[in-house]
Structures are given as C-alpha cells and as structure tokens.
Amino acid sequence: MSITNLIYKIKSKTGIDKTTILFLFIILGVGMGSFALGRLSIQNDNLSKKTEITASGINSQNILINKEFEKNDVLLEESIREKKYVASKNGKMYYPLGCGAAKRIKPENEVWFSSEIEAEKSGYTKSSVCK
C-alpha cells in the first residue's frame, strides 16, 4: 500500500481532505520525533555521569582528595554537635542554637558552648526568650 492509497482510503472513510491529512501526519511525526530525541538525551546524560564516576574513581589524586573531604565532613559534624549554645561576647545571656534571638548575634561576636554548664561557668545566664 502506498502513501497515496493510504490518503485516499482515509479520505473515503472520514471525509477529511488531502491537506488536513498531510498536516496531521506532520504533527504526529514531529511529536514522535521530539519524544524519541528526549528519551535519547536522558540516556546519554546517564551514560556520561557513569563515565565521570568511573574516571574519578581510577585517578589516585581524586581518591586522596575525596578522603580529605570526608575527614573535613567528620570534623564539621563534630563541631556542629558541640555547638549547642551561643552567646554574644558583648552580652550576658546565652541562647539555644535554634533561638531567633541567637540569629541576631553577629558572627564575629559569637561565643559557642557545648553545654549549659559551660556557658554558666563563663558568666552567662540562660535567656528566658527561648527555652
């Protein structure tokens, strides 16, 4: 069956003229082509990411750098765990970490404590604003 015969067959059954059928085929072709290209681009992105991971795993310098970052992450997590209370070096009150009043303290004036006892030994009193 040729395209001409297909067009005449569709025209006889539906009553749609030749130009409308041509436009429908063009629209369907562009839609399916766009969908196929989109799927191919996703597959290519996944392949390139796998290649990058494999390449960085082989390079010994990257392995050393990754280990250094892991050490820094552990140190950062430990320092965050220790910093539970903050006070201003210019003030007399200390605040829990999530307190809104603590967010107003300038970073250069912050004094950090890991416990309430440590803060009180340094001469600060607990704020009644945040509990």
Secondary structure, 3 states (H helix, E strand, C coil): CCHHHHHHHHHHHHCCCHHHHHHHHHHHHHHHHHHHHHHHHHHHHHHHHHHHHHHHHHCHHHHHHHHHHHHHHHHHHHHHHHCCEEEECCCCEEEECCCCHHHHCCHHHEEEECCHHHHHHCCCEECCCCC
